[in-house]
């Protein structure tokens, strides 16, 4: 019993020395969704079948079947933060891929991680998009400078 008490005391004394690995809450920025569009790209796949020779050895021959074509939607987003315009891209390759539900002109929350922008969806989940272009926004003339000119 004494041995367990000593082990517990050692563990409790060392606990503050190890950093907490709990994930910090994600910090989102507010922006405006200026534009959202998509283009459809047809992809054609050819499936092959293999057939074994009549003697059952491992000499395979491949026969190409008819082509199968499916469409991939590539979504483009233009997001305006306080001082930078971001253009990002997302490809909905699969049937179960997320179809964006945002409305152009509405505010949107996002975070940046390297060359990716994570857009926060209404359900709290994120949509990972890839940054295509960044453009610094020049601040427009303020109302005070306009009044000074007149």
C-alpha positions as CSV (number, residue, x, y, z in Angstrom):
1,X,0.0,0.0,0.0
2,X,2.8,2.3,0.9
3,X,4.4,1.6,-2.5
4,X,1.2,2.8,-4.4
5,X,1.0,5.9,-2.3
6,X,4.6,6.8,-3.2
7,X,3.9,6.2,-6.9
8,X,0.8,8.4,-6.8
9,X,2.7,11.2,-5.0
10,X,5.5,11.0,-7.6
11,X,3.0,11.1,-10.5
12,X,1.2,14.1,-9.0
13,X,4.4,16.0,-8.4
14,X,5.5,15.4,-12.1
15,X,2.2,16.2,-13.7
16,X,2.7,20.0,-13.8
17,X,6.1,19.5,-15.5
18,X,4.5,18.0,-18.7
19,X,2.7,20.4,-21.0
20,X,-0.9,19.9,-21.7
21,X,-1.5,18.5,-25.2
22,X,-5.2,19.5,-25.4
23,X,-5.9,21.2,-28.6
24,X,-6.4,25.0,-28.4
25,X,-9.7,26.3,-29.8
26,X,-9.4,27.2,-33.5
27,X,-9.3,30.9,-34.1
28,X,-11.5,32.1,-37.0
29,X,-11.5,35.3,-38.9
30,X,-14.5,37.0,-40.3
31,X,-14.8,37.8,-44.0
32,X,-17.2,38.4,-46.8
33,X,-17.9,35.8,-49.5
34,X,-17.6,38.0,-52.7
35,X,-18.1,35.2,-55.3
36,X,-18.6,31.5,-55.5
37,X,-18.7,29.6,-58.7
38,X,-18.1,26.2,-60.2
39,X,-17.2,24.4,-63.3
40,X,-17.9,20.8,-64.3
41,X,-15.1,18.6,-65.6
42,X,-16.0,15.3,-67.2
43,X,-13.6,12.5,-66.3
44,X,-13.6,9.3,-68.3
45,X,-12.4,6.0,-66.8
46,X,-11.7,2.8,-68.6
47,X,-12.1,-0.4,-66.5
48,X,-10.1,-3.5,-67.4
49,X,-11.1,-7.1,-66.9
50,X,-8.6,-9.9,-66.7
51,X,-9.0,-13.3,-68.2
52,X,-7.0,-16.4,-67.5
53,X,-5.9,-18.7,-70.2
54,X,-7.7,-22.0,-70.5
55,X,-4.9,-23.9,-68.8
56,X,-5.3,-21.9,-65.6
57,X,-1.7,-20.5,-65.6
58,X,-0.9,-17.0,-64.7
59,X,-0.8,-15.5,-68.2
60,X,-3.4,-12.8,-68.0
61,X,-4.8,-10.8,-70.8
62,X,-6.6,-7.5,-70.2
63,X,-9.7,-6.5,-72.1
64,X,-10.9,-3.0,-71.9
65,X,-14.6,-2.5,-71.3
66,X,-16.7,0.5,-72.3
67,X,-15.7,3.9,-70.9
68,X,-17.5,5.3,-67.8
69,X,-17.8,9.1,-67.6
70,X,-18.6,11.0,-64.4
71,X,-18.5,14.8,-63.6
72,X,-16.3,16.5,-61.0
73,X,-17.4,19.9,-59.8
74,X,-14.6,22.4,-59.1
75,X,-15.7,25.2,-56.8
76,X,-14.0,28.6,-56.7
77,X,-14.4,31.0,-53.7
78,X,-13.4,34.7,-53.5
79,X,-13.2,35.8,-49.8
80,X,-12.5,39.3,-48.7
81,X,-11.0,39.7,-45.2
82,X,-10.0,43.1,-43.7
83,X,-6.9,43.6,-46.0
84,X,-6.5,40.6,-48.3
85,X,-8.6,39.0,-51.0
86,X,-8.3,35.2,-51.1
87,X,-9.2,33.0,-54.1
88,X,-9.5,29.3,-53.1
89,X,-10.6,26.1,-54.8
90,X,-12.4,22.9,-53.8
91,X,-13.1,19.8,-55.8
92,X,-16.1,17.7,-55.1
93,X,-14.8,14.5,-56.5
94,X,-17.1,12.0,-54.8
95,X,-20.9,11.7,-54.6
96,X,-20.7,12.2,-50.8
97,X,-18.5,15.4,-51.2
98,X,-19.9,18.5,-49.6
99,X,-21.8,20.8,-51.9
100,X,-21.3,24.4,-50.6
101,X,-24.5,26.0,-49.3
102,X,-23.2,29.6,-48.7
103,X,-24.9,32.6,-50.3
104,X,-22.7,35.2,-52.1
105,X,-22.5,38.4,-50.1
106,X,-23.0,36.8,-46.7
107,X,-20.3,36.9,-44.0
108,X,-18.3,33.8,-43.5
109,X,-15.8,32.6,-41.0
110,X,-12.4,31.1,-42.0
111,X,-9.0,30.2,-40.8
112,X,-5.7,29.8,-42.7
113,X,-3.3,26.9,-42.2
114,X,-0.4,27.2,-44.7
115,X,-1.7,27.0,-48.2
116,X,-5.2,26.0,-47.1
117,X,-8.3,27.9,-46.1
118,X,-10.8,26.2,-43.8
119,X,-14.3,27.6,-44.3
120,X,-16.6,27.2,-41.3
121,X,-19.9,25.6,-42.3
122,X,-23.3,26.3,-40.6
123,X,-23.0,23.0,-38.7
124,X,-19.7,24.0,-37.2
125,X,-17.6,21.6,-39.4
126,X,-15.0,22.9,-41.9
127,X,-14.5,22.7,-45.6
128,X,-10.9,22.5,-46.7
129,X,-10.1,24.6,-49.7
130,X,-6.7,25.4,-51.3
131,X,-5.5,28.9,-51.8
132,X,-5.0,29.8,-55.5
133,X,-4.3,33.5,-55.1
134,X,-3.8,36.2,-52.5
135,X,-4.3,39.9,-53.3
136,X,-3.7,42.8,-50.9
137,X,-6.6,45.2,-50.8
138,X,-5.7,48.9,-50.9
139,X,-7.7,50.8,-48.4
140,X,-10.1,53.2,-50.1
141,X,-10.3,56.9,-49.4
142,X,-11.9,57.7,-46.0
143,X,-14.8,60.0,-45.5
144,X,-12.6,62.5,-43.7
145,X,-10.2,62.8,-46.6
146,X,-13.1,63.2,-49.0
147,X,-14.6,66.0,-46.9
148,X,-11.2,67.8,-46.8
149,X,-10.9,67.8,-50.6
150,X,-14.2,69.7,-50.9
